Amino acid sequence: MSTTPAPDTTATEAGAGAAEADRNWRLRHLPPILVAAAVMTVGAAVLGGVLAGGVGAFAAPLGVLIATASFLASTLAIAWADKLDTKLVMPFGMGVYVAKLSLLGGIMLVVATTDWAGIKPLSAGIVAGVLAWTATQIWWIVTVHAPRFRR
């Protein structure tokens, strides 16, 4: 019989739990970003309709939704990869990035070869969606995440 005490795993388990909970920071920014994307989608529909008629009212918010779906796919893939193993973040992130930009580029090339009047509102909507997502994520990091991190 050994007289060596069993190792105390309480601190290790608590640290692992904290690390696992901290990994969720990758998804905490989604609610405000999705609200901003929804607001931008409505704004794009109104502005697209005013500037380009019915096709603009359809194409501009579609562009916002395409950009939002693109960023959301990356965010979810990276969060999933991080949950599996942090070493998978870069390959999964790059893989999703290459796949979605190839798909988007291919779709835009096909659409550009048509005479569809919505190509400019669609493109403007994509830019608006990128700006909405990026600006809201920067706001979230500066005002919400960074102050938590500094504590």
C-alpha positions in Angstrom: 0.0 0.0 0.0 1.4 3.4 -1.0 1.5 6.3 1.4 1.8 8.8 -1.5 -1.4 11.0 -1.6 -3.4 11.0 -4.7 -2.8 14.1 -6.9 -5.3 16.9 -6.5 -7.0 17.2 -9.8 -9.5 19.9 -8.7 -7.3 22.8 -9.9 -6.6 21.0 -13.2 -10.3 20.3 -13.8 -11.3 23.8 -12.9 -8.6 25.2 -15.3 -9.8 22.9 -18.1 -13.4 24.0 -17.5 -12.4 27.6 -17.6 -10.5 27.0 -20.8 -13.4 25.2 -22.4 -15.8 28.0 -21.4 -13.4 30.6 -22.8 -13.5 28.9 -26.2 -17.1 30.0 -26.5 -15.9 33.6 -26.9 -15.7 32.8 -30.6 -19.5 32.7 -30.8 -20.5 35.4 -28.2 -20.3 38.1 -30.8 -22.9 36.5 -33.1 -26.1 38.0 -31.6 -25.2 41.7 -32.0 -23.6 41.0 -35.4 -26.7 39.1 -36.6 -28.9 42.0 -35.4 -26.7 44.4 -37.3 -26.9 42.2 -40.4 -30.7 42.1 -40.1 -30.9 45.9 -39.9 -28.5 46.2 -42.9 -30.7 43.7 -44.8 -33.8 45.8 -44.3 -31.9 49.0 -45.1 -30.5 47.4 -48.3 -34.0 46.4 -49.3 -35.3 49.9 -48.9 -32.3 51.6 -50.5 -32.1 49.1 -53.3 -35.8 49.5 -54.0 -35.5 53.3 -54.1 -32.4 53.4 -56.3 -33.0 50.4 -58.5 -36.7 49.4 -58.2 -38.0 45.9 -57.6 -34.8 44.2 -58.7 -32.7 46.4 -56.4 -35.1 45.7 -53.5 -34.4 41.9 -54.1 -30.7 42.0 -55.0 -29.3 44.4 -52.4 -30.6 42.5 -49.3 -29.6 39.2 -51.1 -26.0 40.6 -51.2 -26.1 41.4 -47.5 -27.4 37.8 -46.7 -24.6 36.3 -48.9 -21.9 38.2 -47.0 -23.5 37.3 -43.7 -23.8 33.6 -44.6 -20.2 33.7 -45.7 -18.9 35.2 -42.4 -21.2 33.0 -40.4 -19.9 29.8 -42.1 -16.3 30.8 -41.3 -17.1 31.6 -37.7 -18.9 28.4 -37.1 -16.2 26.3 -38.8 -13.5 28.0 -36.8 -15.4 27.6 -33.5 -16.0 23.9 -34.3 -12.4 23.3 -35.2 -11.2 25.1 -32.1 -13.5 22.9 -30.0 -11.9 19.8 -31.5 -8.3 20.9 -31.4 -6.8 24.4 -31.6 -4.3 23.1 -34.2 -7.3 22.6 -36.6 -8.3 26.3 -36.6 -5.9 27.4 -39.4 -6.6 24.5 -41.8 -10.4 24.6 -41.3 -10.5 28.4 -41.5 -8.4 28.5 -44.7 -10.4 25.6 -46.2 -13.7 27.3 -45.6 -12.3 30.6 -46.8 -11.1 29.1 -50.1 -14.3 27.1 -50.6 -16.7 30.0 -50.0 -14.7 32.5 -52.0 -14.4 30.0 -54.9 -18.1 29.4 -54.8 -18.9 33.2 -54.5 -16.5 34.0 -57.3 -18.0 31.4 -59.5 -21.5 32.5 -58.9 -20.6 36.2 -59.4 -18.8 35.3 -62.7 -21.9 33.4 -64.0 -24.2 36.2 -62.9 -21.9 38.9 -64.5 -22.2 37.2 -67.9 -26.0 37.7 -67.8 -27.8 40.9 -68.4 -29.4 40.8 -65.0 -30.1 44.4 -63.8 -29.5 43.3 -60.2 -25.7 42.7 -60.4 -24.8 46.2 -59.1 -27.3 46.2 -56.2 -26.2 42.6 -55.4 -22.6 43.7 -55.3 -23.4 46.8 -53.2 -25.3 44.6 -50.8 -22.3 42.2 -50.5 -20.1 45.2 -49.7 -22.7 46.6 -47.2 -22.9 43.1 -45.5 -19.1 42.9 -45.2 -19.0 46.4 -43.7 -21.8 45.7 -41.3 -20.3 42.5 -40.1 -16.8 43.9 -39.8 -17.8 47.1 -38.1 -20.0 45.3 -35.6 -17.3 42.7 -34.8 -14.7 45.5 -34.2 -17.2 47.3 -32.0 -17.8 44.0 -30.0 -14.1 43.3 -29.6 -13.3 46.8 -28.5 -16.3 47.4 -26.2 -17.2 44.0 -24.9 -14.4 41.4 -25.3 -11.3 43.5 -24.7 -12.6 44.9 -21.3 -13.4 41.3 -20.2 -10.0 40.1 -21.3 -8.2 42.9 -19.4 -9.8 42.1 -16.0 
